[in-house]
Amino acid sequence: MAYHRLCESDYRFLSLIWDHEPVNSTELVRLAADSLGWKKSTVYTMVKKLAEKGLVVSEKATVRSLVPREEIQMQESRSFVDQTFSGSLPGFLVSFYGGKGISPEEAKELQKLIDALKQEE
């Protein structure tokens, strides 16, 4: 799996595509104008840029993603934890919760996740 580093505008634009794909390029221009304030030329430039990165494809005036949202989110999350917390998930969680407690339901959910990940190893 190739790592795709995205800036915020790339991610926001890809989110539009993920939410509406496959999306006609005319509709994508309208969506980007409404939600991002972008002009037609900006949309076409972004489609070209993301296509060159291997993230989207535009065929017959229809744009669709080549990489699922979940894959990008996973990569970005790992990168953030690696860079900010030296790869320490517990360090991230302590910082994320900032000293506040978690509910019994959240604790059960986290324990289920931990148990499931242990089994995969």
C-alpha atoms as one frame of an Amber mdcrd trajectory, in Angstrom:
protein
   0.000   0.000   0.000   1.528   3.307  -1.103   1.550   6.185   1.357  -0.374
   9.242   0.200   0.463  12.446   2.064  -2.374  14.930   1.712  -2.737  18.560
   2.606  -6.029  19.754   4.067  -7.399  21.012   0.735  -6.605  17.662  -0.935
  -8.474  15.832   1.815 -11.482  18.158   1.736 -11.743  17.809  -2.046 -11.337
  14.042  -1.888 -14.107  13.975   0.730 -16.439  15.583  -1.802 -15.532  12.899
  -4.306 -15.930  10.067  -1.760 -19.315  11.415  -0.675 -20.697  11.649  -4.221
 -18.772   9.200  -6.364 -18.900   8.480  -9.118 -19.508  12.164  -9.729 -19.941
  13.996 -13.000 -17.304  16.719 -13.396 -19.979  19.401 -13.853 -21.595  18.330
 -10.579 -18.173  18.242  -8.889 -17.558  21.840  -9.958 -20.903  22.837  -8.437
 -20.219  20.927  -5.210 -16.749  22.441  -4.845 -18.100  25.930  -5.499 -20.819
  25.475  -2.873 -18.747  23.850  -0.135 -15.196  25.053  -0.804 -15.735  28.306
  -2.707 -13.626  27.019  -5.594 -13.792  28.011  -9.245 -14.025  25.587 -12.145
 -10.338  25.973 -13.000  -9.334  25.108  -9.423 -11.472  21.967  -9.501  -9.932
  20.791 -12.765  -6.428  21.551 -11.477  -7.139  19.519  -8.335  -8.549  16.593
 -10.305  -5.394  16.585 -12.427  -3.137  16.839  -9.356  -4.914  14.006  -7.530
  -4.941  11.885 -10.694  -1.170  12.326 -11.007  -0.836  11.134  -7.397  -2.916
   8.053  -8.277  -5.787   9.022  -5.979  -8.576   9.679  -8.518  -9.416   8.945
 -12.112 -11.450  11.035 -14.511 -13.010   9.173 -17.417 -15.755  10.413 -19.715
 -16.367  13.458 -17.488 -16.851  11.267 -14.408 -14.526  11.387 -11.411 -14.056
   8.568  -8.922 -11.525   7.736  -6.244  -8.894   5.044  -6.553  -8.094   4.951
  -2.829 -10.744   4.413  -0.140 -11.302   7.055   2.537 -10.481   4.524   5.262
  -7.019   3.866   3.795  -6.169   7.572   3.743  -7.510   8.053   7.275  -5.455
   5.115   8.513  -2.281   6.443   6.891  -2.811   9.980   8.165  -3.613   8.752
  11.683  -0.504   6.563  11.826   1.634   9.381  10.509   0.255  11.780  13.131
   0.864   9.350  16.009   4.353   8.537  14.698   5.370  12.181  14.304   3.700
  13.651  17.364   3.907  10.818  19.914   6.930   8.838  18.668   4.541   6.100
  17.579   3.064   5.642  21.069  -0.650   4.900  20.882  -0.994   5.025  24.701
   0.759   8.419  24.643  -1.720   9.636  22.044  -4.718   8.363  24.027  -3.529
  10.006  27.255  -3.121  13.296  25.396  -6.388  12.892  23.502  -8.429  12.356
  26.630  -6.547  15.152  28.438  -7.088  13.808  31.931 -10.816  13.264  31.587
 -12.198   9.818  32.180 -13.914   7.518  29.745 -17.331   5.972  30.142 -17.748
   2.265  30.918 -19.118   1.820  27.380 -16.021   3.445  25.851 -13.781   1.270
  28.049 -15.580  -1.873  26.848 -15.301  -0.759  23.226 -11.584  -0.057  23.583
 -11.025  -3.395  25.322 -12.816  -5.222  22.485 -10.601  -3.431  19.971  -7.448
  -4.288  21.914  -8.496  -7.942  22.191  -9.285  -8.117  18.464  -5.939  -6.573
  17.528  -4.058  -8.958  19.855  -5.638 -11.931  18.083  -4.463 -10.645  14.679
  -0.789 -10.641  15.720
